[in-house]
Amino acid sequence: MEEIKHEHKQIEKIDLKAFEDSKSPVTEAYRTIRTNLRFSGIDRETKIVEVTSSVPNEGKSTVIANLSIVMAQAGNKVLLVDCDFRNPTQHKLFGLPNKGVSNCIARGEDFHDIIQHVDVENLDILTSGPVAPNPSEILMSNRMQDFLDQARAEYDYVLIDTPPVMPVTDSAVLSSRTDGVLLVIASGEDKPEIVQTAKTRLEQGGARILGCVLNKVKIAAGKYGYGSNHYGYGYGYGYGYGYGYGYYYGNEKSETQDEKQAE
């Protein structure tokens, strides 16, 4: 578990820190995640990595955007894919038009014609595209598998931004088609049982969980540093299962919210 610490700032305000300040402690934390991903692929290929969170607003989209930048800066050919059709973010972070995955899968367009380039060498981005009415079906489609196979052959890493686990099933559906999942956890915001339930749902979907990123860790101003007191690792989850969690995400209600209202 890698901690990303900020000076009492919300992650949304940090944005693309790895692009704006390559020497900041925040950027160094992303480099540590990059190194850990490399080691995770020693005995088993880890090229297609899904990044998700338990619930909304944990900063997963900002984490994956910055991670893609530092991986590209290391000389890897990286494709960042936004598969969060319900609440797409990558086109906003990078200031790009939103034509992407749904165009490829639902409309059969060649993804090579839709990939967008940014001011980071080795980094390509495939945004979500127009909001799809059936996200889970798109992610389970044969066209999606064909796209992932092509991307695997052409890129060193394919990083996929997916919706949170608790509100919708998209992340669990896609997880079995990836080489591993990074789970972003907002420090001090998640209950252990919610994280445990999200972990269980991913594993039930066939996910190989690579680890966690502890995000939004707050420290006092002037406390940045490179010593062990500032960056640390932790393992394990709280045990137990939660029932009746309800979250709204994008324009839809979660399945658990509907179940709760039906009781």
C-alpha positions in Angstrom: 0.0 0.0 0.0 1.6 3.2 -1.1 0.6 6.5 0.6 0.2 9.6 -1.4 0.3 12.6 1.0 -0.9 16.1 0.3 -0.7 19.4 2.3 -4.4 19.5 3.4 -5.5 19.7 -0.3 -8.2 17.7 -1.9 -6.9 15.3 -4.5 -9.1 17.0 -7.2 -7.0 20.1 -6.8 -3.7 18.3 -7.2 -4.6 17.2 -10.7 -1.7 16.2 -12.9 1.1 16.8 -10.4 3.5 14.3 -12.1 3.3 16.5 -15.2 3.5 19.9 -13.5 6.2 19.2 -10.9 8.5 16.1 -11.6 10.5 16.7 -8.4 7.6 16.9 -5.9 7.2 14.3 -3.2 3.8 13.5 -4.6 5.4 12.6 -8.0 7.9 10.5 -6.2 5.1 8.6 -4.5 3.8 7.8 -8.0 7.2 6.6 -9.1 7.2 4.2 -6.1 3.9 2.8 -7.3 5.4 2.4 -10.8 8.3 0.5 -9.4 6.0 -1.8 -7.4 4.0 -2.5 -10.6 7.2 -3.6 -12.3 8.1 -6.0 -9.5 4.6 -7.4 -9.6 5.2 -8.6 -13.1 8.3 -10.7 -12.4 6.6 -14.1 -12.3 3.5 -13.1 -14.2 2.9 -10.6 -17.0 1.4 -7.4 -15.7 0.6 -5.2 -18.7 -3.1 -4.4 -18.5 -3.9 -2.8 -15.1 -7.3 -1.7 -13.9 -7.5 1.1 -11.3 -10.6 1.5 -9.3 -11.9 2.4 -5.8 -14.6 1.2 -3.4 -16.8 4.3 -3.6 -16.9 7.6 -5.5 -14.6 10.6 -4.9 -11.5 8.7 -3.7 -9.3 10.2 -6.4 -8.8 7.1 -8.6 -9.0 9.0 -11.9 -6.3 11.4 -10.7 -4.1 8.6 -9.4 -4.2 6.7 -12.7 -3.6 9.8 -14.7 -0.5 10.7 -12.8 0.7 7.0 -12.7 0.4 6.9 -16.5 2.5 10.0 -16.8 5.4 8.7 -14.6 5.3 5.3 -16.4 5.6 7.1 -19.8 8.4 9.3 -18.5 10.3 6.1 -17.6 10.3 5.2 -21.3 7.4 2.8 -21.3 4.9 3.0 -24.1 1.6 3.6 -22.2 -2.0 3.7 -23.2 -4.4 5.3 -20.7 -8.0 4.1 -21.2 -11.1 5.7 -19.6 -13.7 2.9 -19.1 -15.6 4.9 -16.6 -18.5 5.5 -18.9 -20.9 6.7 -16.1 -18.6 9.5 -14.9 -15.7 10.0 -17.4 -12.9 12.1 -16.2 -9.7 11.7 -18.3 -10.7 14.0 -21.1 -11.3 16.7 -18.5 -8.0 16.2 -16.8 -6.0 16.3 -20.0 -8.3 18.8 -21.9 -9.2 16.5 -24.7 -12.4 16.0 -26.8 -14.3 13.0 -25.5 -14.2 10.5 -28.4 -13.0 7.1 -27.4 -13.9 3.6 -26.1 -17.6 3.6 -26.8 -16.9 4.7 -30.4 -14.6 1.7 -30.8 -16.8 -0.9 -29.1 -20.3 0.2 -29.8 -19.7 1.7 -33.3 -16.9 -0.5 -34.5 -14.4 2.3 -35.2 -10.7 1.5 -35.2 -9.1 2.6 -31.9 -5.9 3.7 -33.8 -8.0 6.5 -35.4 -9.3 7.7 -32.1 -6.3 7.6 -29.8 -5.2 11.0 -28.7 -1.7 12.3 -27.9 -0.7 14.7 -25.2 2.5 16.6 -24.2 4.0 13.5 -22.5 6.2 11.4 -24.7 5.2 7.7 -24.9 1.7 8.4 -23.5 -1.5 7.8 -25.6 -5.0 8.3 -24.3 -8.3 6.7 -25.2 -11.1 8.6 -23.5 -14.4 7.1 -22.7 -16.4 8.4 -25.7 -20.1 9.3 -25.6 -22.0 8.0 -22.5 -23.0 4.5 -23.2 -26.4 3.2 -22.1 -25.1 -0.3 -21.4 -21.5 0.0 -19.9 -21.3 -3.6 -18.5 -22.4 -5.1 -21.8 -19.7 -3.1 -23.6 -17.0 -4.3 -21.2 -18.1 -7.9 -21.5 -18.2 -7.8 -25.4 -16.0 -9.6 -27.8 -15.0 -6.3 -29.3 -13.7 -5.2 -25.9 -11.6 -8.3 -25.7 -10.3 -7.8 -29.2 -9.3 -4.2 -28.3 -7.5 -5.3 -25.2 -5.6 -8.0 -27.1 -4.5 -5.4 -29.7 -3.5 -2.9 -27.0 -1.5 -5.6 -25.1 0.5 -6.3 -28.3 1.3 -2.7 -29.0 1.9 -1.1 -25.6 4.1 -1.8 -22.6 1.3 -0.9 -20.2 -2.4 -0.4 -20.6 -3.9 1.4 -17.6 -7.7 1.4 -17.3 -9.8 3.8 -15.3 -13.0 2.1 -14.1 -16.0 3.1 -11.9 -16.0 2.4 -8.2 -16.8 -1.1 -7.2 -19.7 -0.6 -4.7 -22.2 1.4 -6.9 -22.0 -0.6 -10.1 -20.6 -3.9 -11.4 -18.4 -2.6 -14.3 -15.1 -2.9 -12.4 -15.7 -6.5 -11.3 -16.9 -7.4 -14.9 -13.7 -6.1 -16.5 -11.3 -7.3 -13.8 -11.0 -10.9 -15.2 -9.8 -9.5 -18.5 -6.9 -7.5 -16.9 -3.6 -8.7 -15.4 -4.4 -7.0 -12.1 -6.3 -4.4 -10.2 -5.0 -1.5 -8.1 -7.6 -0.4 -5.4 -7.4 3.3 -4.4 -8.5 4.0 -0.8 -9.1 7.5 0.5 -7.4 7.9 3.9 -9.8 8.4 6.8 -12.9 8.2 4.5 -13.5 4.5 3.9 -14.9 2.1 6.5 -12.8 -1.1 6.6 -15.9 -3.3 5.9 -16.7 -1.3 2.7 -13.2 -1.8 1.4 -13.4 -5.5 2.3 -16.7 -5.9 0.5 -15.2 -4.2 -2.6 -12.2 -6.5 -2.4 -14.5 -9.5 -2.2 -16.6 -8.4 -5.2 -13.5 -7.9 -7.3 -12.1 -11.3 -6.4 -15.5 -12.9 -7.2 -15.2 -11.4 -10.6 -11.8 -13.0 -11.1 -9.6 -10.1 -10.2 -6.0 -10.4 -9.3 -5.5 -7.6 -6.8 -2.0 -6.2 -7.0 -2.3 -3.9 -4.0 -3.8 -0.6 -2.7 -3.0 3.0 -3.0 -3.7 5.0 0.1 -4.8 8.4 -1.2 -5.5 11.8 0.3 -3.2 11.3 3.3 -3.0 14.6 5.0 0.2 15.9 6.7 1.1 19.3 8.0 2.8 21.8 5.7 6.5 21.5 5.5 6.4 17.8 6.4 7.3 16.5 3.0 10.4 14.3 2.8 11.8 11.1 1.5 12.4 9.3 4.8 10.4 6.3 6.1 8.4 8.7 8.3 6.8 10.2 5.3 6.2 7.3 2.9 5.1 3.9 4.2 3.4 0.6 3.3 0.6 -1.2 5.0 -1.2 -4.5 4.4 -4.5 -6.0 5.2 -8.1 -5.0 5.4 -10.7 -4.9 8.0 -12.8 -8.1 8.1 -16.6 -8.4 7.6 -19.2 -7.7 5.0 -21.5 -4.7 4.7 -25.0 -4.8 3.5 -27.4 -2.1 2.2 -24.8 0.4 1.1 -26.3 2.9 -1.3 -24.4 5.1 -3.6 -25.3 7.2 -6.6 -22.8 7.2 -9.4 -23.0 9.0 -12.7 -26.6 9.3 -13.8 -27.7 5.9 -12.4 -28.6 4.4 -9.0 -26.5 1.6 -7.8 -27.9 -1.9 -7.6 -27.5 -2.0 -3.9 -29.5 1.2 -3.5 -32.3 -0.3 -5.5 -32.2 -3.4 -3.3 -32.3 -1.3 -0.2 -35.3 0.6 -1.3 -37.1 -2.6 -2.2 -36.8 -4.1 1.2 
